Amino acid sequence: MGTPKLQVRPNHPDFLDLPWELPVDDWESERLVSMPAGVHRHPVVFAAYDEGVYAIKELPLRLAVTEYRILRSLREHTQRSAEPVGLAERDWLDPQEEGAGVVITRYVDHSFPYRRLVSGAGFGARRKQMLDALAGLLVELHMAGCYWGDCSLSNVLYRFDAGEIEAIMVDAETSELHDSLSDGQRLADIEVMKINVAGEMGDIAAEMGEDIDAADIELGSDIEGRYEALWAELNEELVITRDDNYRIRQRISRINELGFAVDDVEITPVDGGSRVKLLTHVGGRTYNSDNLRQRTGIEASENQAELLLSDLNYYLAKHGDVTATGKSVGTFKWLNGQFEPMVARIREVWPGDDPIQGYSDYLNFRMAKASERGQDVDSFEAFEEWIASGFPGFDPNDGH
């Protein structure tokens, strides 16, 4: 008794210095830190190491094994689920007992629970962002063959992603993985989400002293509407003539605009070969973040990456770097002459905790100033003006 059976992924701590013989609620360790988190049905603590901050959650063994396995599989398809790091088994406890299994995940940097976004009895100006975030997350999980089984506002962490909000799944103990989901499975998952969200919105209204009629009970139904529209667009089958192959490029481009990568396009002849049917196999919502990482090494969320790529491409065009070699050299100059110095300054003076989001706020400010003046604005001049103006961010009412 005292040391559990531990399964830990490479490049992470071994966690052996934690007091495993005790329930996590009784732990006393200098490693423990307080982090923003949602409501948990199981005990959770956070431990800080040089490698980062980790969430440590106790469950019955079967649920822990399920959650760890599913989170590992999901990371092959999406970045919008918690990163599983380790699984601990306390073999001196009954497997059905809370704490017999422990799942360790990397804490989601710069994240916060949904209650940070509450305004009055609902989400106010952030409502559209919440709709898009949750609908997009559900679509991405369903595309990966994941039936969540308990989607709710509380089972998700959120972080700002340029002018949008990104939702990250953190609880997977009720989930199932399949090669693909049937329409019935998808609809059942949506129904669970609608029921859970309606209850949470009712709780918010009650806590605010509002009548139940003031609660945003329709939020779940509106998430469903966004989900259905996005699902339909991503899974549309096209039938075209063999001369209309430009529509293949259009289809891929549109999916990329939505932030999703395309794994491949299945082309099947129909009508005796005079026409073909296109079925696009859609990957994760990582098109821009993958592109940015490959070109610059910068890690960013999807909408942040789209903004940063636009800034990089603007810089390359402005300096005439159009050849392959010119673009490579230009990218190095952008990184070392603009991006990195500005991010270093943002770390010093910006009140937020995510410097990439700060840089995104600055880019939005610069674009607004250029539009307002009807001409290009010097990057460093706009940067200093953004700081002097108090670091204005994205206005949720602007429709980003």
Helices and strands as residue ranges (DSSP letters): E 5-8, G 24-26, E 32-33, E 44-49, E 52-59, H 61-74, E 83-89, E 101-106, G 114-117, G 124-126, H 127-143, E 146-147, E 156-161, E 164-169, E 176-177, H 183-207, G 212-214, H 219-234, E 238-241, H 246-257, E 262-270, G 271-273, E 275-282, H 287-296, H 302-318, H 324-334, I 335-339, H 340-349, H 355-373, H 379-388, G 396-398
